[in-house]
Amino acid sequence: MAIDYNERIPNNVDLGENRRLQRALEAWQPGYLEWWNEMGPSGFMDVDVYLRTAISVDKDGWANFGHVKMPDYRWGIFLAEPEADRRIAFGAHKGEAAWQDVPGEHRATLRRLIVTQGDTEPASVEQQRLLGLTCPSLYDLRNLFQVNIEEGRHLWAMAYLLHAHFGRDGREEADGLLERRSGDVDKPRILGAFNEETPDWLSFFMFTFFTDRDGKYQLASLAESAFDPLARTCRFMLTEEAHHMFVGDTGVQRIVQRTCELMNEHDSDDIARHGGVNLDTLQRYLNFHFAVSIDLFGAEFSTNGANYFSAGIKGRYKEEKIDDDHVLTDALYGVAKLDHGAIIESEEAALTVINERLRDDYVEDCERGIARWNRTIRENGIDVTLSLPHRAFQRAIGQFRNTHFTPEGAIISAEEWDARQHEWLPSEAERAHAISLMQRVVEPGKFAGWIAPPRRGINGQPLDFDYVHLS
């Protein structure tokens, strides 16, 4: 049956007028729904969820709230409004008209970047598909489903670009996005962080704080692209990505708050036995998720990064607000460099360390979030400070990958690492404890004992609102 694109799939890309694209998406949609029903939130396909749906890109249309069953959600395709006479802002083509079609010489590169970004969207849904069974509240359950639904919409956004601009190759790549599976031995997702398990809500909140924040910076760099449909798609995706980071930021902050309350109540640093998460456990989870997430920016010294920038394919964060020539032929940029067994500060050709500049922006953003968590700790009268580990810690990609470092950035031997890594990364006992806390709470207005309630509800609703109709 043909899809009514104006009603079933809200869009501002004239789907109803493009018969070729209609046929391609009509062929793709059943596979998407099959994937969603198989790999989406387990056990919740028939319940009504209070979800936000985008039906247009204007301020009155991008956030419509109401109860809906997830398989009936109106996944839309939206591009930010076009910028009149938009010009390329950086690289060798600076000042030229932005591309409305894919240049032949950049076809393979753009396709690879879109596929890689698109692959992360269903991966996180797969990683989180069982979390609803152990939700700490209906409020949190609804937020999980909102994140999942929007990751599904972002998959639609990338699939649309592949179908609309890359012909048969694009259709095959869009099919591939539905065939890979997070953590699958034979067909894993493309990026390592998206093959990690998310077995508990502590991991989920860390993931949405750290890994979705990587998504913000990747999308922001693609939002600068000379390929205008990609840039406009990513600009709209960023409006939704903000909620995912909010879920992570406030989720961890609420755990910190409850931990501090339990520490003061029991006059003890070890409140695991009282049904809480110790602050040192939070630090170790923080270390792990930060290290996994900064690997997603790639190697510090990158020919690909330089080529993407020079070609106008992928810019820097808020490119046009940077005070330089936006070409970087002779520019330098300071980076941490591993040199004969020591980390030194080195001025390097800015083009070759584009990835590291984006990673710097990301680290600064993460530090602002952790400062909020530390403020909560101080307000509770506790003398503990959470901190980001050094960017060299536990790296699997880039110049630091074959060397061991402490969270403070000191180089250590493999033997010392083996003996001490439990000090810095979650132990099996800590992971088992976190999982043991995951007892389902679904009475409206009630929250699990290891996490504090949020300050306010969603869209002006009270905390005891029935965010998910389970009966």
C-alpha positions as CSV (number, residue, x, y, z in Angstrom):
1,M,0.0,0.0,0.0
2,A,1.3,3.4,-0.9
3,I,2.3,5.7,2.0
4,D,0.6,9.0,2.5
5,Y,3.7,11.0,3.0
6,N,2.0,14.2,4.0
7,E,0.2,12.5,6.9
8,R,2.1,9.3,7.8
9,I,5.6,10.8,7.5
10,P,5.7,14.5,8.2
11,N,8.3,16.1,5.9
12,N,9.5,19.3,4.3
13,V,11.3,17.7,1.4
14,D,8.3,17.3,-1.0
15,L,8.1,13.5,-0.7
16,G,4.6,13.5,-2.2
17,E,6.0,15.0,-5.4
18,N,9.0,12.7,-6.0
19,R,7.7,9.4,-7.3
20,R,11.2,7.8,-7.6
21,L,12.0,8.6,-4.0
22,Q,8.5,7.5,-2.9
23,R,9.1,4.1,-4.5
24,A,12.5,3.8,-2.9
25,L,11.3,4.6,0.6
26,E,8.2,2.5,0.2
27,A,10.6,-0.4,-0.4
28,W,12.7,0.5,2.6
29,Q,10.0,1.3,5.2
30,P,8.9,-2.4,5.7
31,G,12.4,-3.4,6.6
32,Y,12.7,-0.4,9.0
33,L,9.5,-1.4,10.8
34,E,10.7,-5.0,10.9
35,W,13.9,-3.8,12.4
36,W,12.1,-1.6,14.9
37,N,9.8,-4.4,16.1
38,E,12.7,-6.8,16.4
39,M,15.3,-4.5,17.9
40,G,13.4,-1.6,19.4
41,P,12.3,-1.4,23.1
42,S,11.6,-4.9,24.2
43,G,8.1,-5.6,25.6
44,F,6.6,-2.1,25.0
45,M,5.4,-2.0,21.4
46,D,1.7,-2.0,22.4
47,V,1.7,0.7,25.1
48,D,0.9,4.4,24.8
49,V,3.9,6.7,25.5
50,Y,3.9,10.4,26.0
51,L,6.1,11.4,23.1
52,R,7.3,14.5,21.3
53,T,6.7,14.4,17.6
54,A,8.2,16.8,15.1
55,I,5.7,17.7,12.3
56,S,7.5,20.8,11.0
57,V,10.7,22.7,11.5
58,D,9.1,25.9,12.9
59,K,8.9,26.6,16.6
60,D,5.2,25.6,16.7
61,G,5.7,22.3,14.8
62,W,8.8,20.6,15.9
63,A,7.6,19.6,19.4
64,N,4.1,18.2,19.5
65,F,3.3,16.1,22.6
66,G,0.8,13.3,23.0
67,H,0.4,9.6,23.8
68,V,1.2,7.2,20.9
69,K,2.2,3.6,20.4
70,M,5.8,3.5,19.3
71,P,5.3,1.5,16.1
72,D,2.7,4.1,15.1
73,Y,5.0,7.0,15.7
74,R,5.2,9.5,12.7
75,W,8.9,9.4,11.9
76,G,9.4,12.5,9.8
77,I,12.1,13.7,7.4
78,F,13.1,17.3,8.0
79,L,15.8,19.7,6.8
80,A,16.4,23.0,8.5
81,E,15.1,25.9,6.4
82,P,17.4,26.8,3.5
83,E,19.7,29.7,3.8
84,A,19.3,32.0,0.8
85,D,22.4,32.0,-1.4
86,R,24.3,29.9,1.1
87,R,28.1,30.0,0.5
88,I,30.8,27.5,1.5
89,A,32.4,28.8,4.7
90,F,35.7,27.0,4.7
91,G,38.3,25.0,2.8
92,A,39.5,25.3,-0.8
93,H,36.0,26.1,-2.1
94,K,35.4,28.9,0.4
95,G,33.0,31.5,-1.0
96,E,31.6,29.3,-3.7
97,A,27.9,28.4,-3.8
98,A,27.0,25.4,-1.5
99,W,26.3,22.2,-3.3
100,Q,22.7,21.1,-3.8
101,D,23.8,17.8,-5.5
102,V,26.7,15.5,-4.7
103,P,29.9,16.3,-6.6
104,G,31.2,13.2,-8.4
105,E,34.7,13.6,-6.9
106,H,33.3,13.5,-3.3
107,R,30.5,11.0,-3.8
108,A,32.3,8.1,-2.1
109,T,33.5,10.2,0.8
110,L,30.1,11.8,1.5
111,R,28.4,8.4,1.3
112,R,30.8,6.9,3.8
113,L,30.3,9.8,6.3
114,I,26.5,9.6,6.0
115,V,26.6,5.8,6.4
116,T,28.8,6.0,9.5
117,Q,26.6,8.6,11.1
118,G,23.5,6.7,10.1
119,D,24.9,3.5,11.6
120,T,25.2,5.0,15.1
121,E,21.4,5.8,15.3
122,P,19.9,2.3,15.2
123,A,23.0,1.0,17.1
124,S,22.1,2.9,20.3
125,V,18.5,1.7,20.1
126,E,19.8,-1.9,20.0
127,Q,22.1,-1.3,22.9
128,Q,19.2,0.1,25.0
129,R,16.4,-2.2,24.0
130,L,16.2,-4.1,27.3
131,L,16.5,-1.1,29.6
132,G,12.7,-0.5,29.8
133,L,12.4,-3.7,31.8
134,T,14.3,-2.2,34.7
135,C,13.2,1.5,34.5
136,P,13.6,3.5,37.7
137,S,10.4,5.5,37.0
138,L,7.7,6.2,34.4
139,Y,9.4,9.6,33.8
140,D,12.7,7.9,33.0
141,L,11.0,5.2,30.9
142,R,9.3,7.8,28.8
143,N,12.7,9.7,28.3
144,L,14.3,6.4,27.2
145,F,11.6,5.9,24.6
146,Q,11.9,9.5,23.4
147,V,15.6,9.0,22.9
148,N,15.0,5.7,21.1
149,I,12.3,7.2,18.8
150,E,14.4,10.1,17.9
151,E,17.4,7.9,17.1
152,G,15.0,6.1,14.8
153,R,14.1,9.4,13.2
154,H,17.7,10.2,12.7
155,L,18.1,6.9,10.9
156,W,15.3,8.0,8.6
157,A,17.1,11.3,8.0
158,M,20.3,9.5,6.9
159,A,18.4,6.9,4.9
160,Y,16.6,9.7,3.1
161,L,19.9,11.3,2.1
162,L,21.2,8.0,0.8
163,H,18.0,7.3,-1.2
164,A,17.7,10.8,-2.5
165,H,21.3,11.5,-3.6
166,F,23.2,8.3,-4.1
167,G,21.2,6.1,-6.4
168,R,21.5,2.3,-6.2
169,D,24.6,2.6,-4.0
170,G,22.6,4.7,-1.6
171,R,19.7,2.2,-1.5
172,E,22.1,-0.7,-0.8
173,E,23.8,1.3,2.0
174,A,20.4,2.2,3.5
175,D,19.5,-1.5,3.5
176,G,22.8,-2.2,5.3
177,L,21.9,0.2,8.1
178,L,19.1,-2.3,9.0
179,E,21.2,-5.4,8.7
180,R,24.0,-4.7,11.1
181,R,23.5,-5.3,14.8
182,S,25.2,-3.8,17.8
183,G,27.7,-6.3,19.3
184,D,27.0,-8.9,16.6
185,V,30.2,-11.0,15.9
186,D,29.5,-11.3,12.2
187,K,27.8,-8.0,11.4
188,P,28.7,-5.5,14.1
189,R,28.0,-1.8,14.0
190,I,30.8,0.3,12.4
191,L,32.1,2.2,15.4
192,G,33.4,0.4,18.5
193,A,31.5,2.4,21.1
194,F,28.2,1.3,19.5
195,N,29.0,-2.4,20.0
196,E,29.4,-2.0,23.8
197,E,26.7,-3.2,26.1
198,T,24.3,-0.8,27.9
199,P,23.1,-3.2,30.6
200,D,21.9,-0.8,33.2
201,W,20.6,2.8,33.7
202,L,23.9,4.1,35.1
203,S,25.5,3.1,31.8
204,F,22.6,4.6,29.9
205,F,22.9,7.9,31.6
206,M,26.7,7.9,31.0
207,F,26.2,7.0,27.4
208,T,23.7,9.8,26.7
209,F,26.0,12.3,28.5
210,F,29.2,11.3,26.8
211,T,28.5,9.4,23.6
212,D,25.5,11.4,22.5
213,R,27.6,14.5,23.2
214,D,30.1,13.1,20.6
215,G,27.0,12.9,18.3
216,K,26.4,16.6,18.9
217,Y,29.9,17.5,17.8
218,Q,29.9,15.2,14.8
219,L,26.5,16.5,13.7
220,A,27.7,20.1,14.2
221,S,30.8,19.6,12.0
222,L,28.6,18.0,9.3
223,A,26.1,20.9,9.7
224,E,28.9,23.1,8.2
225,S,29.2,20.9,5.1
226,A,29.2,22.4,1.6
227,F,26.7,19.6,0.7
228,D,23.7,21.7,1.7
229,P,21.1,18.8,2.1
230,L,23.5,17.2,4.6
231,A,24.1,20.4,6.5
232,R,20.4,21.2,6.7
233,T,19.6,17.7,7.9
234,C,22.2,17.8,10.7
235,R,21.1,21.2,11.8
236,F,17.6,20.0,12.5
237,M,18.9,16.8,14.1
238,L,20.9,18.9,16.6
239,T,17.6,20.3,18.0
240,E,16.7,16.7,19.1
241,E,20.2,15.7,20.2
242,A,20.0,18.3,22.9
243,H,17.3,16.3,24.7
244,H,19.4,13.1,24.6
245,M,22.3,15.0,26.4
246,F,19.8,16.5,28.9
247,V,18.7,13.0,29.8
248,G,22.3,11.9,30.5
249,D,23.3,15.1,32.3
250,T,20.3,15.3,34.6
251,G,20.3,11.5,35.0
252,V,23.8,11.4,36.4
253,Q,23.1,14.5,38.5
254,R,20.1,12.8,40.1
255,I,22.2,9.8,40.9
256,V,24.8,12.0,42.4
257,Q,22.2,13.8,44.5
258,R,20.7,10.5,45.8
259,T,24.2,9.2,46.6
260,C,25.0,12.3,48.6
261,E,21.7,12.0,50.5
262,L,22.5,8.4,51.4
263,M,26.1,9.3,52.4
264,N,24.8,11.9,54.8
265,E,21.9,9.8,56.1
266,H,24.2,6.8,56.9
267,D,27.4,8.9,57.6
268,S,29.4,6.7,55.3
269,D,31.3,6.9,52.0
270,D,30.2,3.3,51.2
271,I,26.5,3.4,50.5
272,A,26.4,0.5,48.1
273,R,25.1,-1.7,50.9
274,H,22.3,0.9,51.5
275,G,21.1,0.6,47.9
276,G,23.1,3.4,46.3
277,V,25.9,4.0,43.9
278,N,29.2,5.0,45.5
279,L,30.9,8.2,44.2
280,D,34.1,6.3,43.4
281,T,32.0,3.9,41.3
282,L,30.6,6.9,39.4
283,Q,34.1,8.1,38.8
284,R,35.1,4.7,37.3
285,Y,32.0,4.6,35.0
286,L,32.8,8.2,34.0
287,N,36.4,7.2,33.1
288,F,35.2,4.3,31.0
289,H,32.5,6.1,29.0
290,F,34.7,9.2,28.4
291,A,37.6,7.1,27.0
292,V,35.3,5.1,24.7
293,S,33.6,8.3,23.5
294,I,36.6,10.4,22.7
295,D,37.9,7.6,20.5
296,L,34.9,8.4,18.2
297,F,36.7,11.6,17.1
298,G,39.4,9.6,15.4
299,A,43.2,9.9,15.5
300,E,44.8,13.1,16.6
301,F,46.8,13.4,13.4
302,S,44.5,12.7,10.4
303,T,45.0,13.0,6.7
304,N,41.3,12.2,6.2
305,G,40.3,15.0,8.6
306,A,42.5,17.5,6.7
307,N,41.0,16.3,3.4
308,Y,37.4,16.6,4.6
309,F,38.1,20.2,5.7
310,S,39.9,21.3,2.6
311,A,37.2,19.8,0.4
312,G,34.4,21.6,2.3
313,I,32.8,18.3,3.4
314,K,33.2,18.6,7.2
315,G,33.9,21.7,9.1
316,R,34.8,22.7,12.7
317,Y,32.4,23.3,15.5
318,K,30.7,26.7,14.9
319,E,33.0,27.2,11.9
320,E,31.9,30.7,11.0
321,K,32.4,32.0,14.6
322,I,36.1,31.1,14.5
323,D,38.4,34.0,14.0
324,D,40.8,32.8,11.3
325,D,40.9,32.5,7.5
326,H,38.9,29.2,7.4
327,V,41.4,27.8,5.0
328,L,44.3,26.9,7.4
329,T,47.0,26.5,4.8
330,D,49.6,28.0,7.2
331,A,47.8,27.9,10.5
332,L,49.1,26.1,13.6
333,Y,47.2,24.5,16.5
334,G,48.4,23.3,19.9
335,V,47.9,19.7,20.8
336,A,49.1,17.1,23.3
337,K,51.7,14.9,21.6
338,L,53.4,11.7,22.6
339,D,57.1,12.3,22.1
340,H,59.7,9.7,23.2
341,G,57.6,8.4,26.1
342,A,56.4,11.8,27.3
343,I,53.3,13.9,26.6
344,I,54.3,17.4,25.4
345,E,52.4,20.4,24.1
346,S,53.2,20.9,20.4
347,E,52.2,23.4,17.8
348,E,51.1,21.4,14.7
349,A,49.7,22.2,11.3
350,A,46.1,23.0,12.1
351,L,44.8,21.1,9.0
352,T,46.3,17.8,10.3
353,V,44.8,18.1,13.7
354,I,41.2,19.0,12.8
355,N,40.0,16.0,14.8
356,E,41.8,17.2,17.9
357,R,40.3,20.6,17.8
358,L,36.8,19.1,17.7
359,R,37.8,16.8,20.6
360,D,39.0,19.9,22.5
361,D,35.5,21.5,22.1
362,Y,33.9,18.3,23.3
363,V,36.2,18.0,26.4
364,E,35.3,21.6,27.4
365,D,31.6,20.8,27.1
366,C,32.0,17.6,29.2
367,E,33.8,19.6,31.9
368,R,30.9,22.0,32.1
369,G,28.6,19.1,32.8
370,I,30.9,17.6,35.4
371,A,31.1,21.0,37.1
372,R,27.3,20.8,37.6
373,W,27.6,17.4,39.2
374,N,30.4,18.6,41.5
375,R,28.3,21.6,42.5
376,T,25.6,19.1,43.7
377,I,28.2,17.3,45.7
378,R,29.4,20.5,47.4
379,E,25.8,21.6,48.1
380,N,25.4,18.4,50.1
381,G,28.5,19.2,52.1
382,I,30.7,16.4,50.8
383,D,34.4,16.8,50.0
384,V,34.7,14.8,46.8
385,T,35.4,16.0,43.2
386,L,34.6,14.0,40.1
387,S,36.9,14.7,37.1
388,L,37.6,13.7,33.6
389,P,40.5,11.4,33.0
390,H,43.3,12.5,30.8
391,R,42.5,12.2,27.1
392,A,45.4,9.6,26.8
393,F,43.7,7.2,29.3
394,Q,42.4,3.9,27.9
395,R,42.6,4.9,24.3
396,A,42.0,2.4,21.5
397,I,42.5,4.9,18.6
398,G,45.2,7.4,17.9
399,Q,48.7,8.1,19.1
400,F,48.0,6.9,22.7
401,R,46.5,3.6,21.9
402,N,49.6,1.4,22.4
403,T,50.7,3.0,25.7
404,H,49.1,2.8,29.2
405,F,48.3,5.9,31.2
406,T,46.8,6.7,34.5
407,P,43.7,9.0,34.6
408,E,46.2,11.8,35.5
409,G,48.1,11.2,32.3
410,A,51.2,9.5,33.7
411,I,52.7,6.8,31.6
412,I,52.9,3.4,33.3
413,S,54.0,-0.1,32.3
414,A,51.7,-2.8,31.1
415,E,52.4,-4.7,34.3
416,E,51.3,-1.7,36.4
417,W,48.2,-1.3,34.3
418,D,47.2,-4.9,34.8
419,A,47.7,-4.5,38.5
420,R,45.9,-1.2,39.0
421,Q,43.2,-0.9,36.2
422,H,40.5,-1.9,38.7
423,E,41.3,1.4,40.5
424,W,40.2,3.3,37.4
425,L,37.6,1.2,35.6
426,P,34.4,-0.5,36.8
427,S,35.1,-3.9,38.3
428,E,32.9,-6.9,37.6
429,A,31.6,-6.5,41.2
430,E,30.6,-2.9,40.6
431,R,28.9,-3.7,37.4
432,A,27.0,-6.5,39.1
433,H,26.0,-4.1,41.9
434,A,24.7,-1.6,39.4
435,I,22.6,-4.3,37.7
436,S,21.3,-5.5,41.1
437,L,19.9,-2.0,41.7
438,M,17.9,-2.1,38.5
439,Q,14.5,-2.9,40.0
440,R,11.5,-1.8,38.0
441,V,9.5,1.1,39.4
442,V,6.3,2.0,37.4
443,E,3.9,3.6,39.9
444,P,3.3,7.2,38.7
445,G,5.4,9.6,40.8
446,K,7.6,6.9,42.4
447,F,11.3,6.6,41.8
448,A,13.9,3.9,42.5
449,G,15.9,4.3,45.7
450,W,19.2,4.9,43.9
451,I,18.2,8.0,42.0
452,A,16.6,11.3,43.0
453,P,13.4,12.6,41.3
454,P,13.9,15.3,38.7
455,R,13.1,18.9,39.5
456,R,10.2,19.1,37.1
457,G,8.2,17.0,34.7
458,I,8.0,16.9,30.9
459,N,6.3,19.6,29.0
460,G,4.8,21.1,32.1
461,Q,3.3,17.8,33.3
462,P,3.6,16.8,37.0
463,L,6.0,14.2,38.2
464,D,3.2,11.8,38.9
465,F,1.8,12.1,35.3
466,D,1.1,8.8,33.6
467,Y,3.9,9.2,31.0
468,V,3.6,5.5,29.9
469,H,0.2,3.7,30.0
470,L,1.2,0.2,31.2
471,S,-2.3,-1.0,32.0
